[in-house]
C-alpha cells in the first residue's frame, strides 16, 4: 500500500450529530466575533471560542487555531448563502434569532411540521458541506468542542 493510501486510511472520519450542527449554527456569530479580534496576519494564533449547547446554555470555551475556525465558518456561511431564500429565512429565524419551530411557523405561515422538515434539511445540507471537508480540518475543529458538549 502506498504512503498516501496509508495516510488517507488513517485520517479520522467525523460524523456530526444534530447537536453538533446546532452548536455550530448557534455559536457561529460569537465565534466570528472572537476570530475578528485578531489581525489577519495572525492566522496561526489560537482563538478561545465560547461554546453553548443551546442559546443561553454556556458550557465553556475551547482553544482552536484561528485558521481552522475561519475555514469552517466560511464553509458554513457559504453553505447558508447558497440555500433557497425561504430556507435562509428559516435558518436566520432558527439559529440567529433563536426562535422556536412554532414561532417560525407563525411567522412564515407554514405548518410546524413543514418548519421541522426544513430545519432538518438545512442541518443536513450544512452537515454534508462540513463532512465533505475531509482531511484533518473537521476533526481538529470539532474534537475539543464535542468534549465540552459531552460534559454534563
Helices and strands as residue ranges (DSSP letters): H 3-10, H 18-36, E 46-52, E 58-65, H 66-81, H 85-91, I 92-96, H 101-108, H 112-131, H 137-150
